């Protein structure tokens, strides 16, 4: 295995670990305030940028899961 391939594999492992940490932070019990949610959204965007070039399917799966955590939640509107 070439040095470049080893580095690539290590980067993918690091991205998987980082994605798992950010996913834990996405838990509503952890991220409660608006400031925390903004920080989470920033972390998700940064993770997504890093994940763009990865070929590891785990990295892309985590990216999709993370992006879903910061999507606006649907609101119920009641009109009379």
MIZA-595869 format. One line per field, with one value per atom (N, C-alpha, C): z, y, x; residue in one letter; residue number from 1; atom name. Coordinates in pm, 1 decimal, m for minus. Layout:
zz <- c(Z,...)
yy <- c(Y,...)
xx <- c(X,...)
nuro <- c(a,...)
drenti <- c(NUM,...)
fivo <- c(CA,...)
//
This chain:
zz <- c(0.0,0.0,0.0,m87.3,m98.2,20.0,38.6,147.2,130.2,6.8,m20.0,16.6,m16.7,15.8,166.7,237.4,383.4,445.7,396.2,447.8,418.8,298.4,260.4,352.9,381.6,470.0,611.6,659.9,792.3,798.9,691.7,686.7,688.7,615.6,616.2,756.3,824.9,961.6,1054.9,1037.2,1118.2,1090.4,963.8,928.5,987.2,988.0,1046.8,1196.6,1264.4,1407.9,1436.1,1355.9,1372.4,1346.9,1241.9,1210.7,1323.4,1384.9,1497.3,1615.2,1639.0,1748.4,1720.9,1599.7,1565.0,1570.7,1530.8,1536.9,1681.9,1773.6,1915.6,1962.3,1913.1,1950.2,1891.2,1787.6,1723.5,1805.2,1908.9,1995.1,2058.8,2051.2,2109.5,2259.1,2328.4,2471.2,2491.7,2390.4,2400.1,2340.7,2224.6,2153.1,2174.3,2272.8,2309.9,2268.5,2281.4,2256.6,2108.6,2072.6,1934.3,1899.4,1993.6,1968.3,1946.1,2025.4,2009.1,1875.4,1833.9,1705.6,1589.5,1600.6,1496.6,1489.6,1605.9,1608.0,1546.1,1575.1,1515.8,1364.2,1316.8,1172.1,1106.5,1172.7,1118.6,1113.2,1217.8,1220.7,1110.6,1088.4,983.9,846.4,823.7,694.9,674.8,779.6,768.5,742.6,810.2,788.4,644.3,595.4,458.7,357.7,381.6,291.2,291.3,408.4,417.8,355.0,365.5,317.2,165.8,101.8,m42.8,m123.1,m88.8,m168.4,m122.2,m13.8,38.6,m51.1,m59.1,m134.0,m39.4,90.5,190.9,205.9,183.2,193.4,334.7,436.5,574.1,594.0,534.1,544.9,480.0,364.3,294.5,368.1,428.7,507.6,627.4,696.5,810.1,765.1,650.1,596.9,577.0,517.6,495.6,627.8,723.9,855.1,923.2,915.3,979.0,912.7,781.1,711.7,747.2,774.0,815.3,953.1,1038.1,1173.9,1176.6,1075.1,1074.9,978.0,915.5,830.5,917.8,865.3,944.7,977.4,1100.9,1141.8,1092.2,1042.4,997.1,1115.0,1087.9,1192.5,1159.6,1260.9,1246.9,1257.2,1154.1,1152.9,1166.5,1261.0,1288.5,1257.8,1169.5,1139.4,1159.1,1198.9,1224.7,1128.0)
yy <- c(m117.2,0.0,124.0,215.7,335.6,429.0,521.4,618.8,703.1,739.4,819.9,742.1,615.5,532.4,517.0,503.4,493.0,620.9,733.9,863.2,880.0,842.6,852.7,767.6,648.0,558.9,616.5,671.4,732.8,854.5,932.6,1047.8,1003.8,898.5,846.4,798.7,729.8,684.4,803.3,906.5,1026.9,1094.2,1098.2,1157.6,1077.9,946.7,863.8,893.2,901.1,930.3,1070.9,1166.9,1303.9,1313.1,1246.5,1246.7,1186.1,1081.1,1019.1,1114.9,1191.7,1289.7,1399.7,1451.0,1557.9,1503.7,1379.6,1319.0,1310.4,1279.7,1278.4,1418.0,1519.3,1656.6,1700.5,1633.7,1669.1,1625.1,1547.4,1502.0,1624.0,1634.2,1749.1,1767.1,1661.5,1674.1,1744.8,1744.7,1807.6,1948.0,1961.3,2088.7,2150.7,2239.7,2295.3,2440.3,2521.2,2664.4,2697.3,2817.2,2862.9,2872.7,2921.3,2929.7,2792.4,2694.8,2559.1,2501.1,2531.3,2481.0,2544.6,2673.1,2739.1,2677.8,2649.8,2586.7,2446.7,2373.9,2241.3,2252.4,2346.3,2364.2,2397.0,2478.1,2511.8,2387.4,2306.7,2183.2,2087.2,2079.2,1990.5,2038.9,2169.9,2223.7,2195.2,2212.5,2186.3,2037.7,1952.5,1808.6,1773.8,1830.7,1801.6,1842.7,1956.9,2000.5,1900.9,1851.5,1754.2,1620.7,1584.6,1455.0,1449.8,1564.7,1569.2,1479.6,1476.8,1404.9,1261.7,1224.0,1088.8,986.5,869.8,760.2,656.0,678.6,585.5,603.8,499.0,512.2,548.0,510.8,545.6,696.7,761.5,907.3,974.2,924.3,983.9,954.6,839.4,805.9,900.0,921.4,1013.5,1155.1,1193.6,1327.1,1344.3,1244.9,1251.3,1259.1,1177.1,1178.4,1313.5,1368.7,1497.4,1609.8,1607.5,1712.6,1708.6,1590.5,1580.2,1641.2,1639.7,1692.7,1843.6,1911.1,2057.4,2112.1,2023.8,2070.0,2137.2,2240.6,2304.9,2205.0,2211.0,2121.5,2175.3,2086.9,2134.8,2189.3,2294.3,2356.3,2336.7,2313.4,2300.3,2440.2,2478.7,2611.2,2592.3,2660.9,2650.2,2783.4,2784.3,2909.2,2887.3,2991.7,2981.4,3068.1)
xx <- c(85.4,0.0,90.3,62.3,144.4,120.3,209.7,195.6,69.6,39.9,m79.5,m205.4,m208.9,m325.1,m339.5,m227.6,m232.4,m286.9,m239.3,m286.4,m434.3,m475.9,m616.6,m704.1,m659.3,m734.0,m741.8,m631.0,m629.7,m722.0,m723.7,m814.4,m960.3,m991.7,m1128.1,m1167.3,m1076.8,m1105.1,m1127.8,m1046.8,m1061.9,m1195.8,m1235.0,m1364.3,m1480.8,m1469.2,m1574.3,m1585.5,m1471.6,m1473.0,m1527.2,m1485.4,m1532.8,m1682.7,m1728.2,m1870.9,m1953.5,m1902.6,m1973.6,m1982.6,m1876.5,m1879.0,m1981.1,m1980.6,m2075.3,m2217.5,m2238.3,m2371.2,m2420.2,m2330.7,m2369.1,m2407.8,m2339.6,m2372.6,m2506.2,m2552.4,m2678.9,m2799.2,m2777.6,m2886.7,m2954.3,m3086.8,m3157.0,m3131.0,m3094.9,m3063.5,m2929.4,m2845.2,m2713.4,m2716.1,m2774.7,m2779.5,m2917.0,m2925.3,m3056.0,m3076.9,m2973.7,m2990.6,m2969.5,m3010.8,m2993.1,m2845.0,m2763.0,m2619.1,m2557.8,m2600.3,m2549.7,m2592.4,m2715.3,m2764.0,m2686.8,m2655.4,m2575.5,m2435.9,m2376.8,m2244.7,m2250.9,m2358.3,m2376.2,m2387.1,m2466.9,m2483.1,m2348.9,m2268.4,m2136.4,m2047.8,m2052.7,m1973.3,m2017.4,m2147.5,m2199.7,m2153.6,m2159.1,m2112.1,m1963.4,m1883.3,m1740.5,m1714.6,m1788.9,m1773.7,m1809.5,m1917.0,m1960.7,m1854.2,m1788.5,m1682.1,m1566.8,m1530.9,m1421.0,m1460.1,m1587.0,m1634.4,m1651.4,m1653.0,m1677.7,m1584.0,m1457.8,m1358.0,m1334.5,m1398.9,m1378.3,m1447.1,m1386.6,m1447.7,m1507.2,m1494.1,m1544.7,m1696.0,m1774.7,m1920.3,m1967.2,m1890.8,m1929.4,m1926.6,m1829.8,m1817.3,m1938.6,m1978.8,m2093.0,m2224.3,m2235.9,m2355.4,m2365.8,m2254.7,m2255.2,m2287.8,m2237.4,m2267.1,m2418.1,m2480.7,m2625.9,m2701.5,m2661.5,m2727.2,m2710.6,m2591.1,m2565.0,m2643.3,m2649.6,m2723.5,m2872.0,m2925.1,m3065.6,m3087.8,m2985.9,m3003.2,m3017.3,m2969.5,m2976.5,m3080.9,m3156.5,m3265.8,m3371.2,m3433.3,m3538.8,m3649.6,m3694.4,m3801.8,m3935.2,m4021.8,m4152.9,m4232.3,m4306.7,m4387.5,m4534.8,m4610.3,m4754.2,m4814.8,m4887.2,m4950.0,m5100.0,m5155.8,m5299.6,m5362.9,m5459.0,m5529.6,m5677.9,m5740.9,m5884.9,m5961.7)
nuro <- c(x,x,x,x,x,x,x,x,x,x,x,x,x,x,x,x,x,x,x,x,x,x,x,x,x,x,x,x,x,x,x,x,x,x,x,x,x,x,x,x,x,x,x,x,x,x,x,x,x,x,x,x,x,x,x,x,x,x,x,x,x,x,x,x,x,x,x,x,x,x,x,x,x,x,x,x,x,x,x,x,x,x,x,x,x,x,x,x,x,x,x,x,x,x,x,x,x,x,x,x,x,x,x,x,x,x,x,x,x,x,x,x,x,x,x,x,x,x,x,x,x,x,x,x,x,x,x,x,x,x,x,x,x,x,x,x,x,x,x,x,x,x,x,x,x,x,x,x,x,x,x,x,x,x,x,x,x,x,x,x,x,x,x,x,x,x,x,x,x,x,x,x,x,x,x,x,x,x,x,x,x,x,x,x,x,x,x,x,x,x,x,x,x,x,x,x,x,x,x,x,x,x,x,x,x,x,x,x,x,x,x,x,x,x,x,x,x,x,x,x,x,x,x,x,x,x,x,x,x,x,x,x,x,x,x,x,x,x,x,x)
drenti <- c(1,1,1,2,2,2,3,3,3,4,4,4,5,5,5,6,6,6,7,7,7,8,8,8,9,9,9,10,10,10,11,11,11,12,12,12,13,13,13,14,14,14,15,15,15,16,16,16,17,17,17,18,18,18,19,19,19,20,20,20,21,21,21,22,22,22,23,23,23,24,24,24,25,25,25,26,26,26,27,27,27,28,28,28,29,29,29,30,30,30,31,31,31,32,32,32,33,33,33,34,34,34,35,35,35,36,36,36,37,37,37,38,38,38,39,39,39,40,40,40,41,41,41,42,42,42,43,43,43,44,44,44,45,45,45,46,46,46,47,47,47,48,48,48,49,49,49,50,50,50,51,51,51,52,52,52,53,53,53,54,54,54,55,55,55,56,56,56,57,57,57,58,58,58,59,59,59,60,60,60,61,61,61,62,62,62,63,63,63,64,64,64,65,65,65,66,66,66,67,67,67,68,68,68,69,69,69,70,70,70,71,71,71,72,72,72,73,73,73,74,74,74,75,75,75,76,76,76,77,77,77,78,78,78,79,79,79,80,80,80)
fivo <- c(N,CA,C,N,CA,C,N,CA,C,N,CA,C,N,CA,C,N,CA,C,N,CA,C,N,CA,C,N,CA,C,N,CA,C,N,CA,C,N,CA,C,N,CA,C,N,CA,C,N,CA,C,N,CA,C,N,CA,C,N,CA,C,N,CA,C,N,CA,C,N,CA,C,N,CA,C,N,CA,C,N,CA,C,N,CA,C,N,CA,C,N,CA,C,N,CA,C,N,CA,C,N,CA,C,N,CA,C,N,CA,C,N,CA,C,N,CA,C,N,CA,C,N,CA,C,N,CA,C,N,CA,C,N,CA,C,N,CA,C,N,CA,C,N,CA,C,N,CA,C,N,CA,C,N,CA,C,N,CA,C,N,CA,C,N,CA,C,N,CA,C,N,CA,C,N,CA,C,N,CA,C,N,CA,C,N,CA,C,N,CA,C,N,CA,C,N,CA,C,N,CA,C,N,CA,C,N,CA,C,N,CA,C,N,CA,C,N,CA,C,N,CA,C,N,CA,C,N,CA,C,N,CA,C,N,CA,C,N,CA,C,N,CA,C,N,CA,C,N,CA,C,N,CA,C,N,CA,C,N,CA,C,N,CA,C,N,CA,C,N,CA,C,N,CA,C,N,CA,C)
//
